[in-house]
Structure formats: C-alpha cells, structure tokens
C-alpha cells in the first residue's frame, strides 16, 4: 500500500501540475471540449452499432447466444436499416472536430465562432485528398472523413482559427458596413478578408504538399506512419510494437487501429487462416502453427472494452473516481464498453489528448499482451485460432478463440483485473486534477 501511495504522490507532483496547465491552455482545452461536444452523436451511433453487430448480425455475440439467426432467418437484412447511421456520425468525425475546435478557439478569442468554424471546414477540404474522376463522374474518398483523419482535422482547425482570429482582430483587414446594412450581411462582410487570406494560405500549402504527396496531406501522414512498420513477422515484438503505435496514435487523435490495419492484416492474415484451418482439421487449437498473432494476443487479452482496455478504465472509475462527470460518463459508456465499443470513452471523458490517461491507455495493453504471451508460450493455454466476432465481451474472446479453454477465460479475466489496477492510480490522480483546477478557479 505504501508503494501505491508513493506512486500516487509522485504522479501528483509531476503529472497533476502538467495536466492542469495543459487543460487550461487555450488550444488543448479547445480540442478537449470539441471531443466532449461531439460525444452525444458518438454515443448514439455507438448504441446503434451495438444493436447492429451484436444483435442483428447472425454471428454477433447476443445473436449467437440466443440463436436469433435460427429464429429469424432474415435477421441480417435488418442491419441495412441502421448501417447508414455511421455515415452521419463516426464517419464524419473529422468534419465535426474541425468545426468544433476552430469554433472553441474563436470563442476564447471573442471572435466570430460560427464563421471561424465554417472557414476551418473549408480549409480542411482544401488540403483534403483530391477528387477523382471515374467514367466521367467525380468522387471524393471518405477514408479520411472519419477517425482516420482526426489528426489532420485538428491541425487544420488550429492553424485556420489562429490565422482567422488574428486577422479578425485587426481593423485594417476587416470591413465595417453602415448601420443600415442587415446584421447578417454586416457580420459576413466583417470577416470576409480574414476568410479570404485563410483560403489563400491553405491553397498555397496544398499546392506545395501535392509536390511531395499528390494524394494530399492525409495520405502523406498516413504513409509516413505506415512506412517504418512494414516487413514485420509474426512474433511478440511485432504485436507489442503495433499495439504501442496503434494506442499512442489514438490518444493524439489519430485512429490507431485503422492506421495500422493495412500493415496488421498483411502480416497476420495468412497466419490467422492457417491457424483456423489447423483447428478445423484437428478439432483443437493446441499445436496451431502460429501461436503469436495480433488476434491471438492483442484481441484476446489486450482489447477488452476496445483499444486501451478501456473496460478496465470504466471499472476503475466506478471504484475510485470522485468526479461526477467521469462517473456519469462511465455509466453511459459501460454497456457499449462490454461489447468493445469505446468511442464514448475516447471522446466523452475524453481519453484523446488527456495527459493523465495517455500513460495507462498505452501501457495497459502492453502489459496484458505480455501476460497472454506468457501463458501461451508456457503452454498453460492453447493458441487462439478460432475467429471470434469483435463485439464478443472481452474476457470471453480468449475462451471462444481457444475452443472453450476455461483457463484461457481465467487469463482474460485476469487481464481485465490487471488493467483496472493499473488505471486506478491515474483515475485517482484525475480526481486531484479536478479538485486543483476547481481551487485555482475559485482563487482567480
């Protein structure tokens, strides 16, 4: 207990002051509040995703458990009703965040927040992946409109809003209209030149970027991240590196799992298929040719609740958090979290760009991957070879993927317990951040 107390005191001395300063910094608070404001849309879509994949999909966890596919042969057809919901929520997260970050900064600077947000959206599409003409029709890829484009969205919003607000404060580049002009028209003309200069700036930036990356800024960043991760093999080092990169990208606003997906699938797809083929022919996963894969380690033991083992975070909040906002968020996010849908946690607390929670979010999956690796290489449990739907509650993934090994289930529960213990001191530190920030606000 004294070790835990020492650790908490150390975090209070080091992390809490940093967190307070970062949370009060105008740009960080603008980004944080943008994710919080987008939470209701994310939460609503997460619940619908849960219905779609866990209940309406014949191989979903709840549907399989209740044999809904047998009872309702056309069950999968109902998914078509809710599938488009993603197009209006998570799939356009980058657009929402671009607007909200820019708007929040404009509010801080006491400038026109609506027009600043709209200008940032315009700038985002100026540097977006170019349109493609196919058979005379013009198409725009949606690849970077969702979470995968969040990093660029934040950067564009920060630059566009800074330029817009600095120019809008300068009377030399604003247009004042006579009092007789309707307010909406006067408002638009006042910041016409700032908008003009922002668009010129991003057009020039985009032109220069296309000389380096013809497919735009998003593709350039995506390529730079992917390049160092190529040509890896099926071993624990690969799993750990991909896990660290994926989770670190998530907490800085890039959808890590999607970003490394191409590399991950290239490395592990063949191994996964061979393992499944082996299990099908032998009736057991013992002796599967590739015991160490992404699915067999990360998905089985380090992804309970979604990236970062955030179900452990929710449990830690229920146990130790005195922050009402955290507890309310945890209550709403718990059911989706059981089925590994953690967007409500990522954008609601938020975990993204949270200086306190970044450390355990990256650290916990690393530790649990090593735990799962130990039990497999020591042959206490068989390799994970069976394909399991991603909405299966975390601890049960190892049970089903191993062909029903009870010790594998125990290891899954153990990993959830470890994740909760690791998150606990950071949740307690978040309490102190909240209290210190409140005290600071009262003093001011």
DRENDO-1510 file (C-alpha; in Angstrom, 1 decimal, always signed):
<recs>
REC; n; res; u; v; w
REC; 1; UNK; +0.0; +0.0; +0.0 .
REC; 2; UNK; +2.9; +2.4; +0.7 .
REC; 3; UNK; +4.2; +1.7; -2.8 .
REC; 4; UNK; +0.9; +2.7; -4.2 .
REC; 5; UNK; +0.8; +5.8; -2.0 .
REC; 6; UNK; +4.3; +6.8; -3.2 .
REC; 7; UNK; +3.3; +6.3; -6.8 .
REC; 8; UNK; +0.2; +8.5; -6.3 .
REC; 9; UNK; +2.2; +11.2; -4.6 .
REC; 10; UNK; +4.8; +11.1; -7.4 .
REC; 11; UNK; +2.0; +11.5; -10.0 .
REC; 12; UNK; +0.5; +14.3; -8.0 .
REC; 13; UNK; +3.8; +16.2; -8.1 .
REC; 14; UNK; +4.6; +15.5; -11.7 .
REC; 15; UNK; +1.5; +14.8; -13.8 .
REC; 16; UNK; -1.2; +16.8; -12.0 .
REC; 17; UNK; +0.5; +20.3; -12.4 .
REC; 18; UNK; +1.2; +19.4; -16.1 .
REC; 19; UNK; -2.4; +18.3; -16.6 .
REC; 20; UNK; -3.8; +21.4; -15.0 .
REC; 21; UNK; -1.6; +23.7; -17.2 .
REC; 22; UNK; -2.4; +21.7; -20.3 .
REC; 23; UNK; -6.2; +21.7; -19.6 .
REC; 24; UNK; -6.1; +25.5; -19.1 .
REC; 25; UNK; -4.1; +26.1; -22.3 .
REC; 26; UNK; -6.4; +27.5; -24.9 .
REC; 27; UNK; -5.6; +25.1; -27.8 .
REC; 28; UNK; -5.7; +22.0; -25.6 .
REC; 29; UNK; -9.0; +23.0; -24.0 .
REC; 30; UNK; -10.4; +23.7; -27.4 .
REC; 31; UNK; -9.6; +20.3; -28.6 .
REC; 32; UNK; -10.8; +18.6; -25.4 .
REC; 33; UNK; -14.1; +20.4; -25.5 .
REC; 34; UNK; -14.6; +19.6; -29.2 .
REC; 35; UNK; -14.5; +15.9; -28.4 .
REC; 36; UNK; -16.8; +16.3; -25.5 .
REC; 37; UNK; -19.3; +18.3; -27.6 .
REC; 38; UNK; -19.3; +15.6; -30.2 .
REC; 39; UNK; -20.0; +12.9; -27.6 .
REC; 40; UNK; -23.8; +12.7; -27.9 .
REC; 41; UNK; -23.5; +11.9; -31.6 .
REC; 42; UNK; -20.8; +9.3; -30.9 .
REC; 43; UNK; -22.8; +7.8; -28.1 .
REC; 44; UNK; -25.9; +7.5; -30.1 .
REC; 45; UNK; -24.1; +5.9; -33.0 .
REC; 46; UNK; -22.3; +3.5; -30.7 .
REC; 47; UNK; -25.5; +2.2; -29.3 .
REC; 48; UNK; -26.8; +1.6; -32.8 .
REC; 49; UNK; -23.6; -0.1; -33.8 .
REC; 50; UNK; -24.1; -2.4; -30.7 .
REC; 51; UNK; -27.6; -3.3; -31.9 .
REC; 52; UNK; -26.4; -3.8; -35.5 .
REC; 53; UNK; -23.4; -6.1; -34.8 .
REC; 54; UNK; -24.2; -7.8; -31.5 .
REC; 55; UNK; -28.0; -8.4; -32.1 .
REC; 56; UNK; -28.9; -8.1; -35.8 .
REC; 57; UNK; -25.7; -9.8; -37.1 .
REC; 58; UNK; -26.3; -13.6; -37.1 .
REC; 59; UNK; -22.7; -14.2; -35.8 .
REC; 60; UNK; -22.9; -11.4; -33.2 .
REC; 61; UNK; -22.4; -12.3; -29.6 .
REC; 62; UNK; -26.0; -11.8; -28.4 .
REC; 63; UNK; -27.5; -13.3; -31.6 .
REC; 64; UNK; -25.3; -16.4; -31.3 .
REC; 65; UNK; -26.1; -16.8; -27.7 .
REC; 66; UNK; -29.9; -16.6; -28.2 .
REC; 67; UNK; -29.8; -18.4; -31.7 .
REC; 68; UNK; -31.5; -15.4; -33.2 .
REC; 69; UNK; -30.3; -16.3; -36.7 .
REC; 70; UNK; -32.2; -19.6; -36.5 .
REC; 71; UNK; -35.3; -18.0; -35.1 .
REC; 72; UNK; -35.2; -15.1; -37.6 .
REC; 73; UNK; -33.7; -16.3; -40.9 .
REC; 74; UNK; -33.7; -12.8; -42.4 .
REC; 75; UNK; -32.2; -11.2; -39.4 .
REC; 76; UNK; -29.2; -9.8; -41.2 .
REC; 77; UNK; -31.4; -7.8; -43.6 .
REC; 78; UNK; -32.4; -5.6; -40.7 .
REC; 79; UNK; -28.9; -4.3; -40.4 .
REC; 80; UNK; -29.5; -2.3; -43.6 .
REC; 81; UNK; -31.9; -0.1; -41.6 .
REC; 82; UNK; -29.2; +1.2; -39.2 .
REC; 83; UNK; -26.0; +0.9; -41.3 .
REC; 84; UNK; -26.3; +4.5; -42.7 .
REC; 85; UNK; -26.2; +5.9; -39.2 .
REC; 86; UNK; -22.5; +5.6; -39.3 .
REC; 87; UNK; -22.4; +7.9; -42.3 .
REC; 88; UNK; -23.9; +10.7; -40.1 .
REC; 89; UNK; -21.8; +10.2; -37.0 .
REC; 90; UNK; -18.4; +8.4; -36.7 .
REC; 91; UNK; -17.8; +8.5; -40.4 .
REC; 92; UNK; -17.7; +12.3; -40.4 .
REC; 93; UNK; -16.0; +12.8; -37.1 .
REC; 94; UNK; -13.1; +14.8; -38.8 .
REC; 95; UNK; -15.5; +17.4; -40.1 .
REC; 96; UNK; -17.3; +17.8; -36.8 .
REC; 97; UNK; -14.0; +18.1; -34.9 .
REC; 98; UNK; -12.6; +20.6; -37.4 .
REC; 99; UNK; -15.6; +22.9; -36.9 .
REC; 100; UNK; -15.7; +22.5; -33.1 .
REC; 101; UNK; -12.0; +23.0; -32.5 .
REC; 102; UNK; -12.0; +26.2; -34.6 .
REC; 103; UNK; -15.2; +27.4; -33.0 .
REC; 104; UNK; -13.9; +26.9; -29.5 .
REC; 105; UNK; -10.7; +28.8; -30.2 .
REC; 106; UNK; -12.7; +31.7; -31.8 .
REC; 107; UNK; -14.9; +31.8; -28.6 .
REC; 108; UNK; -11.7; +32.1; -26.5 .
REC; 109; UNK; -10.5; +35.0; -28.7 .
REC; 110; UNK; -14.0; +36.5; -28.7 .
REC; 111; UNK; -14.3; +36.4; -32.5 .
REC; 112; UNK; -17.0; +35.1; -34.8 .
REC; 113; UNK; -17.1; +31.5; -33.8 .
REC; 114; UNK; -19.6; +30.3; -36.4 .
REC; 115; UNK; -17.7; +31.7; -39.4 .
REC; 116; UNK; -14.4; +30.7; -37.9 .
REC; 117; UNK; -15.7; +27.1; -37.7 .
REC; 118; UNK; -17.1; +27.1; -41.2 .
REC; 119; UNK; -13.8; +28.6; -42.5 .
REC; 120; UNK; -11.9; +25.7; -40.9 .
REC; 121; UNK; -14.1; +23.2; -42.6 .
REC; 122; UNK; -13.4; +24.9; -45.9 .
REC; 123; UNK; -9.7; +24.8; -45.2 .
REC; 124; UNK; -9.9; +21.1; -44.3 .
REC; 125; UNK; -11.3; +20.3; -47.7 .
REC; 126; UNK; -8.7; +22.5; -49.5 .
REC; 127; UNK; -6.0; +20.1; -48.2 .
REC; 128; UNK; -8.1; +17.0; -48.4 .
REC; 129; UNK; -7.4; +14.1; -50.7 .
REC; 130; UNK; -8.1; +15.3; -54.3 .
REC; 131; UNK; -11.3; +14.3; -56.1 .
REC; 132; UNK; -11.0; +11.5; -58.7 .
REC; 133; UNK; -12.8; +11.3; -62.0 .
REC; 134; UNK; -14.0; +7.8; -62.9 .
REC; 135; UNK; -16.1; +7.3; -66.0 .
REC; 136; UNK; -17.0; +10.9; -66.2 .
REC; 137; UNK; -18.2; +11.0; -62.5 .
REC; 138; UNK; -16.3; +12.9; -59.8 .
REC; 139; UNK; -15.7; +11.0; -56.5 .
REC; 140; UNK; -14.3; +12.0; -53.1 .
REC; 141; UNK; -12.9; +9.3; -50.9 .
REC; 142; UNK; -14.5; +9.1; -47.4 .
REC; 143; UNK; -11.4; +7.4; -46.0 .
REC; 144; UNK; -10.2; +10.4; -44.0 .
REC; 145; UNK; -13.5; +12.0; -43.1 .
REC; 146; UNK; -13.9; +9.7; -40.0 .
REC; 147; UNK; -11.5; +9.0; -37.2 .
REC; 148; UNK; -8.6; +8.3; -39.5 .
REC; 149; UNK; -8.5; +12.0; -40.5 .
REC; 150; UNK; -8.7; +13.4; -37.0 .
REC; 151; UNK; -5.1; +14.3; -36.7 .
REC; 152; UNK; -5.2; +16.5; -39.8 .
REC; 153; UNK; -8.5; +17.9; -38.8 .
REC; 154; UNK; -7.1; +19.1; -35.5 .
REC; 155; UNK; -4.0; +20.6; -37.1 .
REC; 156; UNK; -6.0; +22.4; -39.8 .
REC; 157; UNK; -8.5; +23.7; -37.3 .
REC; 158; UNK; -5.8; +25.1; -35.1 .
REC; 159; UNK; -3.9; +26.9; -37.9 .
REC; 160; UNK; -7.1; +28.1; -39.6 .
REC; 161; UNK; -8.6; +29.5; -36.4 .
REC; 162; UNK; -5.4; +31.2; -35.3 .
REC; 163; UNK; -5.0; +33.0; -38.6 .
REC; 164; UNK; -8.7; +33.8; -38.8 .
REC; 165; UNK; -8.8; +35.3; -35.3 .
REC; 166; UNK; -5.6; +37.2; -35.5 .
REC; 167; UNK; -6.7; +38.8; -38.7 .
REC; 168; UNK; -10.3; +39.4; -37.5 .
REC; 169; UNK; -8.9; +41.4; -34.5 .
REC; 170; UNK; -7.1; +43.7; -36.9 .
REC; 171; UNK; -9.3; +46.6; -38.0 .
REC; 172; UNK; -7.1; +47.1; -41.2 .
REC; 173; UNK; -8.3; +43.8; -42.6 .
REC; 174; UNK; -11.9; +43.9; -41.6 .
REC; 175; UNK; -14.8; +45.5; -43.4 .
REC; 176; UNK; -17.2; +47.7; -41.4 .
REC; 177; UNK; -20.6; +48.1; -43.0 .
REC; 178; UNK; -23.0; +51.0; -42.4 .
REC; 179; UNK; -25.6; +50.6; -39.6 .
REC; 180; UNK; -28.4; +50.3; -42.2 .
REC; 181; UNK; -27.0; +47.0; -43.5 .
REC; 182; UNK; -28.7; +43.9; -42.1 .
REC; 183; UNK; -26.7; +42.4; -39.2 .
REC; 184; UNK; -26.2; +39.0; -41.0 .
REC; 185; UNK; -24.8; +40.8; -44.0 .
REC; 186; UNK; -22.6; +43.1; -41.9 .
REC; 187; UNK; -21.3; +40.1; -40.0 .
REC; 188; UNK; -20.3; +38.2; -43.2 .
REC; 189; UNK; -18.5; +41.2; -44.7 .
REC; 190; UNK; -16.6; +42.0; -41.5 .
REC; 191; UNK; -14.5; +38.8; -41.7 .
REC; 192; UNK; -14.5; +38.5; -45.5 .
REC; 193; UNK; -10.8; +39.3; -45.8 .
REC; 194; UNK; -9.7; +37.0; -43.0 .
REC; 195; UNK; -11.6; +34.2; -44.7 .
REC; 196; UNK; -10.0; +35.1; -48.0 .
REC; 197; UNK; -6.5; +35.0; -46.5 .
REC; 198; UNK; -7.1; +31.7; -44.8 .
REC; 199; UNK; -8.2; +30.1; -48.0 .
REC; 200; UNK; -5.3; +31.6; -49.9 .
REC; 201; UNK; -2.9; +30.2; -47.2 .
REC; 202; UNK; -4.3; +26.7; -47.3 .
REC; 203; UNK; -4.4; +26.7; -51.1 .
REC; 204; UNK; -0.7; +27.5; -51.3 .
REC; 205; UNK; +0.0; +24.9; -48.6 .
REC; 206; UNK; -1.9; +22.3; -50.5 .
REC; 207; UNK; -0.1; +23.1; -53.8 .
REC; 208; UNK; +3.3; +22.7; -52.1 .
REC; 209; UNK; +2.1; +19.5; -50.4 .
REC; 210; UNK; +1.0; +17.9; -53.7 .
REC; 211; UNK; +4.5; +18.3; -55.0 .
REC; 212; UNK; +5.5; +15.9; -52.2 .
REC; 213; UNK; +2.3; +13.8; -51.9 .
REC; 214; UNK; +0.0; +14.0; -54.9 .
REC; 215; UNK; -2.8; +12.5; -52.8 .
REC; 216; UNK; -2.8; +15.2; -50.2 .
REC; 217; UNK; -1.8; +15.8; -46.6 .
REC; 218; UNK; -3.9; +13.0; -45.1 .
REC; 219; UNK; -2.3; +10.4; -47.4 .
REC; 220; UNK; +1.2; +11.8; -46.7 .
REC; 221; UNK; +0.8; +11.4; -42.9 .
REC; 222; UNK; -0.7; +8.0; -43.3 .
REC; 223; UNK; +2.2; +6.9; -45.5 .
REC; 224; UNK; +4.8; +8.3; -43.1 .
REC; 225; UNK; +3.3; +6.4; -40.2 .
REC; 226; UNK; +2.9; +3.1; -42.2 .
REC; 227; UNK; +6.4; +3.1; -43.8 .
REC; 228; UNK; +8.5; +2.3; -40.7 .
REC; 229; UNK; +6.2; -0.5; -39.7 .
REC; 230; UNK; +6.5; -2.7; -42.9 .
REC; 231; UNK; +8.1; -6.1; -43.2 .
REC; 232; UNK; +7.4; -7.4; -39.7 .
REC; 233; UNK; +6.9; -11.0; -38.7 .
REC; 234; UNK; +4.5; -13.0; -36.5 .
REC; 235; UNK; +6.2; -12.6; -33.2 .
REC; 236; UNK; +5.6; -10.9; -29.8 .
REC; 237; UNK; +7.8; -7.9; -30.7 .
REC; 238; UNK; +5.7; -7.2; -33.7 .
REC; 239; UNK; +2.5; -7.4; -31.7 .
REC; 240; UNK; +3.8; -5.1; -29.0 .
REC; 241; UNK; +5.2; -2.5; -31.4 .
REC; 242; UNK; +1.9; -2.4; -33.4 .
REC; 243; UNK; +0.0; -2.2; -30.2 .
REC; 244; UNK; +2.1; +0.7; -28.8 .
REC; 245; UNK; +1.9; +2.6; -32.1 .
REC; 246; UNK; -1.8; +2.0; -32.5 .
REC; 247; UNK; -2.8; +3.1; -29.0 .
REC; 248; UNK; -0.4; +6.1; -29.0 .
REC; 249; UNK; -1.9; +7.3; -32.2 .
REC; 250; UNK; -5.4; +7.0; -30.7 .
REC; 251; UNK; -4.6; +9.3; -27.8 .
REC; 252; UNK; -3.2; +12.0; -30.0 .
REC; 253; UNK; -6.3; +12.0; -32.2 .
REC; 254; UNK; -5.4; +9.5; -35.0 .
REC; 255; UNK; -7.5; +6.4; -35.3 .
REC; 256; UNK; -4.7; +4.0; -34.5 .
REC; 257; UNK; -6.4; +0.6; -35.3 .
REC; 258; UNK; -7.4; +1.9; -38.7 .
REC; 259; UNK; -4.0; +3.4; -39.4 .
REC; 260; UNK; -2.0; +0.2; -38.8 .
REC; 261; UNK; -4.8; -2.1; -40.1 .
REC; 262; UNK; -3.2; -2.4; -43.6 .
REC; 263; UNK; +0.1; -3.5; -42.1 .
REC; 264; UNK; -1.5; -5.7; -39.5 .
REC; 265; UNK; -3.7; -7.5; -42.0 .
REC; 266; UNK; -0.7; -8.0; -44.3 .
REC; 267; UNK; +1.4; -9.5; -41.6 .
REC; 268; UNK; -1.1; -11.7; -39.8 .
REC; 269; UNK; -3.9; -12.6; -42.3 .
REC; 270; UNK; -2.2; -15.7; -43.7 .
REC; 271; UNK; -1.2; -16.9; -40.2 .
REC; 272; UNK; -4.7; -16.5; -38.9 .
REC; 273; UNK; -6.1; -18.5; -41.8 .
REC; 274; UNK; -3.6; -21.3; -41.3 .
REC; 275; UNK; -4.4; -21.4; -37.6 .
REC; 276; UNK; -8.1; -21.6; -38.3 .
REC; 277; UNK; -7.5; -24.3; -40.9 .
REC; 278; UNK; -5.4; -26.3; -38.4 .
REC; 279; UNK; -8.1; -26.0; -35.7 .
REC; 280; UNK; -10.8; -27.1; -38.2 .
REC; 281; UNK; -8.9; -30.2; -39.2 .
REC; 282; UNK; -7.6; -31.2; -35.8 .
REC; 283; UNK; -10.6; -30.2; -33.7 .
REC; 284; UNK; -8.3; -28.4; -31.3 .
REC; 285; UNK; -6.2; -25.2; -31.2 .
REC; 286; UNK; -3.3; -27.0; -29.4 .
REC; 287; UNK; -0.4; -27.1; -31.8 .
REC; 288; UNK; -1.6; -24.3; -34.1 .
REC; 289; UNK; +1.3; -23.3; -36.3 .
REC; 290; UNK; +1.3; -19.6; -35.4 .
REC; 291; UNK; +0.6; -19.2; -31.7 .
REC; 292; UNK; +1.6; -15.5; -31.7 .
REC; 293; UNK; -0.6; -13.3; -33.8 .
REC; 294; UNK; -2.4; -10.0; -33.4 .
REC; 295; UNK; -5.7; -11.7; -32.9 .
REC; 296; UNK; -4.2; -14.3; -30.6 .
REC; 297; UNK; -2.5; -11.8; -28.3 .
REC; 298; UNK; -3.9; -8.3; -28.6 .
REC; 299; UNK; -7.5; -9.0; -29.4 .
REC; 300; UNK; -7.8; -11.9; -27.0 .
REC; 301; UNK; -6.0; -10.3; -23.9 .
REC; 302; UNK; -5.4; -6.6; -24.5 .
REC; 303; UNK; -8.5; -5.2; -26.1 .
REC; 304; UNK; -11.2; -5.7; -23.5 .
REC; 305; UNK; -13.6; -2.8; -23.9 .
REC; 306; UNK; -11.8; -1.6; -27.0 .
REC; 307; UNK; -8.4; -0.1; -27.6 .
REC; 308; UNK; -6.5; +0.6; -24.4 .
REC; 309; UNK; -8.5; -2.0; -22.4 .
REC; 310; UNK; -10.9; +0.8; -21.5 .
REC; 311; UNK; -13.3; -1.5; -19.8 .
REC; 312; UNK; -10.7; -1.6; -17.0 .
REC; 313; UNK; -10.8; +2.2; -17.0 .
REC; 314; UNK; -14.6; +2.2; -16.6 .
REC; 315; UNK; -14.2; -0.2; -13.6 .
REC; 316; UNK; -11.5; +1.9; -12.1 .
REC; 317; UNK; -13.8; +5.0; -12.4 .
REC; 318; UNK; -16.6; +3.1; -10.6 .
REC; 319; UNK; -14.2; +2.1; -7.9 .
REC; 320; UNK; -12.2; +5.3; -7.2 .
REC; 321; UNK; -13.4; +8.3; -9.2 .
REC; 322; UNK; -15.0; +11.2; -7.2 .
REC; 323; UNK; -15.6; +13.2; -10.4 .
REC; 324; UNK; -19.3; +13.2; -11.2 .
REC; 325; UNK; -18.6; +13.9; -14.9 .
REC; 326; UNK; -16.4; +10.7; -15.0 .
REC; 327; UNK; -18.9; +8.6; -13.2 .
REC; 328; UNK; -21.8; +9.8; -15.4 .
REC; 329; UNK; -19.8; +9.1; -18.5 .
REC; 330; UNK; -18.8; +5.7; -17.2 .
REC; 331; UNK; -22.4; +4.7; -16.6 .
REC; 332; UNK; -23.4; +5.6; -20.1 .
REC; 333; UNK; -20.3; +4.0; -21.7 .
REC; 334; UNK; -20.3; +0.8; -19.8 .
REC; 335; UNK; -22.8; -1.3; -21.9 .
REC; 336; UNK; -21.1; -0.4; -25.2 .
REC; 337; UNK; -17.8; -1.0; -23.5 .
REC; 338; UNK; -18.8; -4.5; -22.6 .
REC; 339; UNK; -19.0; -5.2; -26.3 .
REC; 340; UNK; -15.7; -3.4; -27.1 .
REC; 341; UNK; -17.2; -0.2; -28.4 .
REC; 342; UNK; -15.2; +2.5; -26.7 .
REC; 343; UNK; -15.8; +5.7; -28.8 .
REC; 344; UNK; -18.0; +7.1; -26.0 .
REC; 345; UNK; -15.0; +6.8; -23.6 .
REC; 346; UNK; -12.5; +8.1; -26.1 .
REC; 347; UNK; -14.5; +11.2; -27.0 .
REC; 348; UNK; -16.6; +11.6; -23.9 .
REC; 349; UNK; -14.1; +11.7; -21.0 .
REC; 350; UNK; -12.2; +12.2; -23.3 .
REC; 351; UNK; -9.2; +9.9; -23.4 .
REC; 352; UNK; -7.9; +11.6; -26.5 .
REC; 353; UNK; -5.3; +14.2; -25.6 .
REC; 354; UNK; -5.8; +13.5; -21.9 .
REC; 355; UNK; -2.4; +14.0; -20.2 .
REC; 356; UNK; -3.4; +11.8; -17.2 .
REC; 357; UNK; -5.0; +8.9; -19.1 .
REC; 358; UNK; -2.5; +8.7; -22.0 .
REC; 359; UNK; +0.0; +6.7; -19.9 .
REC; 360; UNK; -2.2; +3.8; -18.8 .
REC; 361; UNK; -4.0; +3.7; -22.2 .
REC; 362; UNK; -0.8; +2.9; -23.9 .
REC; 363; UNK; +0.7; +0.9; -21.0 .
REC; 364; UNK; -2.1; -1.5; -20.1 .
REC; 365; UNK; -2.4; -3.3; -23.5 .
REC; 366; UNK; +1.4; -3.7; -23.5 .
REC; 367; UNK; +1.3; -5.4; -20.0 .
REC; 368; UNK; -1.7; -7.6; -20.9 .
REC; 369; UNK; -0.1; -8.7; -24.2 .
REC; 370; UNK; +2.9; -9.9; -22.2 .
REC; 371; UNK; +0.6; -11.8; -19.8 .
REC; 372; UNK; -1.2; -13.6; -22.7 .
REC; 373; UNK; +2.1; -14.3; -24.4 .
REC; 374; UNK; +3.5; -15.9; -21.2 .
REC; 375; UNK; +0.5; -18.2; -20.7 .
REC; 376; UNK; +0.6; -19.3; -24.4 .
REC; 377; UNK; +4.4; -19.9; -24.8 .
REC; 378; UNK; +4.5; -21.7; -21.4 .
REC; 379; UNK; +1.6; -23.9; -22.9 .
REC; 380; UNK; -0.7; -23.3; -20.0 .
REC; 381; UNK; -3.3; -22.4; -22.5 .
REC; 382; UNK; -3.6; -23.2; -26.3 .
REC; 383; UNK; -3.2; -20.7; -29.1 .
REC; 384; UNK; -6.2; -18.6; -30.1 .
REC; 385; UNK; -7.2; -20.0; -33.5 .
REC; 386; UNK; -10.9; -19.6; -33.9 .
REC; 387; UNK; -12.4; -16.4; -35.4 .
REC; 388; UNK; -14.5; -14.5; -32.8 .
REC; 389; UNK; -16.8; -11.6; -33.6 .
REC; 390; UNK; -15.3; -8.3; -32.4 .
REC; 391; UNK; -18.3; -7.5; -30.3 .
REC; 392; UNK; -17.8; -10.5; -28.0 .
REC; 393; UNK; -17.3; -9.3; -24.4 .
REC; 394; UNK; -13.5; -9.0; -23.8 .
REC; 395; UNK; -12.8; -11.9; -21.4 .
REC; 396; UNK; -14.9; -14.3; -23.4 .
REC; 397; UNK; -12.8; -13.7; -26.6 .
REC; 398; UNK; -9.9; -15.9; -25.3 .
REC; 399; UNK; -12.4; -18.6; -24.2 .
REC; 400; UNK; -14.1; -18.9; -27.6 .
REC; 401; UNK; -10.9; -18.3; -29.7 .
REC; 402; UNK; -9.2; -21.2; -27.8 .
REC; 403; UNK; -12.0; -23.6; -28.4 .
REC; 404; UNK; -13.6; -23.3; -25.0 .
REC; 405; UNK; -10.5; -23.5; -22.7 .
REC; 406; UNK; -11.5; -22.4; -19.2 .
REC; 407; UNK; -8.0; -21.4; -18.2 .
REC; 408; UNK; -8.0; -19.0; -21.2 .
REC; 409; UNK; -11.2; -17.5; -19.8 .
REC; 410; UNK; -9.4; -17.1; -16.5 .
REC; 411; UNK; -6.5; -15.3; -18.2 .
REC; 412; UNK; -8.9; -13.0; -19.9 .
REC; 413; UNK; -10.5; -12.1; -16.6 .
REC; 414; UNK; -7.0; -11.7; -15.0 .
REC; 415; UNK; -6.0; -9.2; -17.7 .
REC; 416; UNK; -9.2; -7.2; -17.1 .
REC; 417; UNK; -8.3; -7.1; -13.3 .
REC; 418; UNK; -4.7; -6.0; -14.1 .
REC; 419; UNK; -6.0; -3.3; -16.4 .
REC; 420; UNK; -8.3; -2.0; -13.6 .
REC; 421; UNK; -5.5; -1.9; -11.1 .
REC; 422; UNK; -3.2; -0.1; -13.5 .
REC; 423; UNK; -5.8; +2.5; -14.3 .
REC; 424; UNK; -6.8; +3.1; -10.6 .
REC; 425; UNK; -3.9; +5.4; -9.6 .
REC; 426; UNK; -4.4; +7.5; -12.7 .
REC; 427; UNK; -8.1; +7.8; -12.1 .
REC; 428; UNK; -7.3; +9.0; -8.5 .
REC; 429; UNK; -4.8; +11.5; -10.0 .
REC; 430; UNK; -7.6; +12.7; -12.2 .
REC; 431; UNK; -9.6; +13.4; -9.1 .
REC; 432; UNK; -6.8; +15.6; -7.8 .
REC; 433; UNK; -6.6; +17.4; -11.2 .
REC; 434; UNK; -10.3; +18.2; -10.9 .
REC; 435; UNK; -10.0; +19.5; -7.3 .
REC; 436; UNK; -6.9; +21.5; -8.0 .
REC; 437; UNK; -8.4; +23.1; -11.1 .
REC; 438; UNK; -11.5; +24.0; -9.1 .
REC; 439; UNK; -9.4; +25.6; -6.3 .
REC; 440; UNK; -7.4; +27.5; -8.9 .
REC; 441; UNK; -10.6; +28.8; -10.5 .
REC; 442; UNK; -12.0; +29.9; -7.1 .
REC; 443; UNK; -8.8; +31.8; -6.3 .
REC; 444; UNK; -9.0; +33.6; -9.7 .
</recs>
